[in-house]
Amino acid sequence: MLILVWFVICIIFYFVQLLLGNSGHALEVFAVLSAISIFPISKIRYKIK
């Protein structure tokens, strides 16, 4: 499961850097998208158990 989270975070980081580059808001967008993507992954993880 940790590998899935790491893979999703890397993809999100790549797209944020591609779209926003060195913008001052790139880190905030990355944090929000990461939180939004990790939430469903955690729900799926606890549903399986």
RAGIFEN-V134521 format. One record per residue. N is the residue number from 0. RES is the residue in one letter. SS is DSSP state (H for helix, E for strand, L for the rest). Layout:
# RAGIFEN-V134521
<<N,RES,SS> <N,RES,SS>>
This chain:
# RAGIFEN-V134521
<<0,M,L> <1,L,H> <2,I,H> <3,L,H> <4,V,H> <5,W,H> <6,F,H> <7,V,H> <8,I,H> <9,C,H> <10,I,H> <11,I,H> <12,F,H> <13,Y,H> <14,F,H> <15,V,H> <16,Q,H> <17,L,H> <18,L,H> <19,L,H> <20,G,L> <21,N,L> <22,S,L> <23,G,L> <24,H,L> <25,A,H> <26,L,H> <27,E,H> <28,V,H> <29,F,H> <30,A,H> <31,V,H> <32,L,H> <33,S,H> <34,A,H> <35,I,H> <36,S,H> <37,I,H> <38,F,H> <39,P,H> <40,I,H> <41,S,H> <42,K,H> <43,I,H> <44,R,H> <45,Y,H> <46,K,H> <47,I,H> <48,K,L>>
